[in-house]
């Protein structure tokens, strides 16, 4: 029996990468799954790493608070809100204040806006919020001050919202992936020498795949995790051990 039959799930950033893997996992378990992405329509993802078949697609720039406020996917009850949308800037661009602010808008301010936007719908279903953080939630990242600051902020936001929303029946948790194969991390895994050097440091001997993160997300959204809130789950193949 599908664990999420009759449930409604919204995955921001569900068009590619970890978000898409999570969206497809919920779909396979019977959920109605709504996803967001930044392109004009689902057809614009054809041939990329996202499979949008069976998913309800909406365009959303989650770093734009006005767009978040206007976003209406047509739900009164929401069983799970998975916030996987994120951005990073390379080549030291995050040291530029305007870029720093832009990354924080997508990775931290927007997620807070989404949590508040769907607060009533989540409370109606006694649902849960799952933020996709990073191992950077726990440590600095020398070339990406905005990315690490935003992911660190998500960690404390998770703990704060768990306290603030628990009385409404809303659970709030965070998954913290290590290096996972996606468009955002192609700068590492598309270069064999760089990839090999990284994988030598991982006890399980490989970088993560999006599906490696989807399973833990489903667990945290499920009834099996009904007494878990305010926690963070590191999923990095043992790298941080």
C-alpha positions in Angstrom: 0.0 0.0 0.0 1.4 3.4 -1.0 2.3 5.4 2.2 1.2 8.7 0.8 -2.1 7.9 -0.9 -4.4 10.9 -0.6 -1.6 13.2 0.6 -0.5 16.4 -1.1 3.2 17.3 -1.2 4.9 20.5 -2.5 8.5 20.3 -3.5 10.2 23.6 -4.4 13.1 23.1 -6.7 11.4 19.8 -7.7 12.3 20.1 -11.3 15.9 18.8 -11.0 18.4 17.1 -8.7 17.5 16.2 -5.1 14.1 18.0 -5.4 13.1 16.0 -8.4 14.2 12.7 -6.9 12.1 13.5 -3.8 9.1 14.5 -5.9 9.2 11.3 -7.9 9.6 9.2 -4.7 6.5 10.8 -3.2 4.6 10.3 -6.5 5.6 6.6 -6.5 4.0 6.4 -3.0 0.7 7.7 -4.2 0.9 11.4 -3.4 -0.3 14.3 -5.4 3.0 16.1 -6.0 3.4 19.8 -6.9 6.8 21.0 -8.0 8.3 24.4 -8.7 11.2 25.4 -11.0 12.5 28.6 -12.5 11.7 27.9 -16.2 8.6 29.0 -18.0 7.1 25.5 -18.2 7.7 21.8 -17.7 8.5 21.4 -21.4 11.6 23.5 -20.9 13.2 20.7 -18.7 13.0 18.1 -21.5 16.4 16.4 -21.8 17.7 17.7 -18.5 18.2 15.7 -15.2 14.6 16.2 -14.2 11.6 14.0 -15.0 8.4 16.0 -14.6 5.9 13.3 -15.9 3.0 13.0 -13.4 4.0 16.1 -11.5 2.2 19.4 -11.3 4.6 22.1 -12.4 4.5 25.8 -11.4 7.1 28.5 -12.2 8.5 30.2 -9.0 11.5 32.2 -8.1 11.6 31.4 -4.4 14.1 34.2 -3.8 11.4 36.8 -4.8 9.2 37.3 -1.8 6.5 39.0 -4.0 6.4 35.9 -6.2 6.2 33.7 -3.1 3.3 35.7 -1.7 1.4 35.5 -5.1 2.1 31.8 -5.5 -1.1 29.8 -5.5 -0.9 26.1 -6.3 -4.5 25.5 -5.2 -4.1 23.7 -1.9 -6.0 24.2 1.4 -4.2 21.3 3.1 -0.6 20.3 2.7 0.9 17.2 4.1 4.6 18.0 3.3 6.5 21.1 2.2 9.9 20.1 0.9 12.1 23.2 0.2 14.9 22.0 -2.1 15.4 25.0 -4.3 18.8 26.7 -3.8 21.5 28.5 -5.6 25.3 28.9 -5.3 27.8 31.3 -6.9 31.3 30.2 -7.8 34.6 32.0 -8.6 34.4 34.1 -5.4 31.3 35.9 -6.6 29.6 35.4 -3.2 32.1 37.9 -1.7 30.3 40.6 -3.7 27.5 42.0 -1.4 24.8 42.0 -4.1 25.5 38.3 -4.9 25.7 37.4 -1.3 22.2 39.0 -0.8 20.8 37.2 -3.9 22.0 33.8 -2.7 20.5 34.4 0.8 17.2 35.5 -0.7 16.8 32.1 -2.5 18.4 29.8 0.2 17.1 31.4 3.4 14.7 34.3 3.1 12.6 32.6 0.5 12.3 29.3 2.5 11.0 31.3 5.5 8.5 33.0 3.2 7.3 29.7 1.9 7.0 28.2 5.4 4.8 31.1 6.5 2.9 31.1 3.2 1.8 27.5 3.7 1.6 27.5 7.5 -2.2 27.3 7.7 -2.4 24.5 5.0 0.3 22.5 6.9 -1.5 23.0 10.2 -4.8 21.8 8.6 -3.1 18.5 7.6 -0.7 18.3 10.7 2.0 18.2 8.0 5.7 18.7 8.0 8.4 21.0 6.6 11.6 19.5 5.4 14.4 21.9 4.5 17.3 20.7 2.3 20.3 22.0 4.0 23.9 20.8 3.5 26.9 19.7 5.4 27.8 23.4 4.9 25.0 24.0 7.5 27.7 22.9 10.1 30.9 24.3 8.7 32.4 27.1 6.6 32.9 26.8 2.9 35.9 28.9 2.0 34.7 30.1 -1.5 31.0 30.4 -0.8 30.3 32.6 2.2 26.6 33.2 1.2 25.9 29.5 0.6 27.3 28.4 3.9 25.7 31.2 5.8 22.3 30.5 4.3 22.6 26.8 4.9 23.7 27.4 8.5 20.7 29.7 8.8 18.4 27.0 7.6 19.7 24.8 10.5 18.8 27.3 13.2 15.6 28.2 11.3 14.6 24.5 11.5 15.1 24.4 15.2 13.3 27.7 15.8 10.3 26.8 13.6 10.0 23.4 15.2 9.5 25.1 18.5 7.2 27.8 17.2 5.0 25.5 15.0 4.9 22.4 17.1 1.8 23.5 18.9 0.0 23.6 15.5 1.0 20.0 14.7 3.6 21.0 12.2 7.0 19.2 12.3 10.1 20.9 10.9 13.3 19.0 10.1 16.3 19.3 7.8 18.4 17.0 5.7 22.0 17.8 5.2 23.5 16.2 2.1 27.2 16.0 1.4 28.3 16.2 -2.2 25.5 14.9 -4.4 25.6 14.6 -8.2 23.5 17.5 -9.6 23.8 20.5 -11.8 25.0 22.6 -8.9 27.9 20.3 -8.1 29.0 19.6 -11.7 32.1 21.7 -11.1 33.4 18.7 -9.1 32.0 15.5 -10.5 32.5 16.4 -14.2 36.3 16.5 -13.6 37.6 13.0 -13.0 40.6 13.9 -10.9 38.6 16.2 -8.7 35.9 13.6 -8.3 38.4 10.9 -7.5 40.1 13.0 -4.8 36.7 13.7 -3.2 35.6 10.1 -3.3 38.8 9.0 -1.6 37.7 11.0 1.5 34.2 9.4 1.7 34.1 6.2 3.8 31.4 4.7 1.4 33.7 5.5 -1.5 31.4 7.5 -3.7 29.6 10.8 -3.9 25.8 10.8 -3.3 23.1 10.5 -5.9 19.8 12.4 -5.6 17.9 9.2 -4.8 20.2 8.7 -1.7 18.5 11.9 -0.3 15.0 11.2 -1.4 14.5 8.2 0.9 15.4 10.1 4.1 13.1 12.9 3.0 10.2 10.5 2.6 11.0 9.1 6.1 10.9 12.5 7.8 7.6 13.3 6.0 6.0 10.0 7.0 4.1 8.8 10.1 7.2 6.8 11.0 8.8 10.1 12.0 5.7 11.5 13.7 7.7 12.2 16.9 10.7 13.8 15.2 11.0 17.6 14.9 13.7 20.1 15.1 16.4 17.7 14.0 18.9 17.5 11.2 20.0 14.4 9.4 23.5 14.3 7.8 23.6 12.2 4.6 27.2 12.3 3.4 28.4 8.7 3.1 30.3 9.1 6.4 32.4 12.0 5.2 31.8 14.1 8.4 32.3 11.1 10.7 
